[in-house]
Amino acid sequence: MGKIQRFKTFEEADKAAWCFDPDATYWQRVAELWKFADHLLRRRCPKGVFRYHTIEEANKEAEHWIVSNASSGY
């Protein structure tokens, strides 16, 4: 768990969000964050390249995949 920091300006807070000298611990934390995000937001879309006649047709298919993922209960 990190420590609590206080900032007087948004610029100070923005600068503190960046790590300009990462070490091994930093990269481990980044890898764990991405693994956790992948677990939470896993998308299940069919593999391959799809061809559509209209953008509306493509959007309808994409919406179907989104709804399927949301209703899968993960």
N, C-alpha and C positions, 0 to 999 in steps of 0.2 A: 504494500500500500504506500502511496506517495504522501509527501508532506503537503500541508496547506500553504498556499502562497497568496500574498495580497499584492495588488498592483494599483498604482495611482492613475495610470492611463491605459487605454486600449493598446497603444503601441508597446508598452512594457509587457502586457499579457501576450500579445502576438509574438514578440521576440522570444518569450519564455517557452512558447509552444514548440519551437524548433530546436533540434539537437544538432549542433554544428560539429561535435566531436564524439560520434557514437562509439561505444565500446561493445564487447561481446554481450553484456547483459541487455543493452539496448536492443540489439538485433534479436535476442531471444524473446524479449517482450513483444517486439513487432511480429515475429513469427507466431507467437501464441495468440495475439490479437487477430491476425488473419485467419488462423485455424478456427478460432471461436466464431468469427464472423461467417466463415464458410459453413460452419455447423448450423448457425442460426438461419442463414439466408440461402441455403442450398436450393438451387433452381434445377428443376427437372424438365429439360427441353429435349426433344428428339435431336439426335445428331444428324448432321448433313447440311446440305445447301438446298433451299427451297425456292421455287420460282412461283411468282404470283402475277396475275394479270393486272391487278390494280393495287394501289396502296391500301385501299379499304379492305381488300381481301387479306393482305398481309397483317394489317392491324387487328382484324377479327381473329386470325389464327394466334397472334401474340396474346390477345386478350384471353383466348381460350386457355393457353398455357399458364397465364398468370392465375386465372381462376382455379385451374386444376391444382396448381401448387398451393394456393391459399386453402383450398378445401381438403388437402391431403392430410392435414392434422399433424404436421411436424412441428 
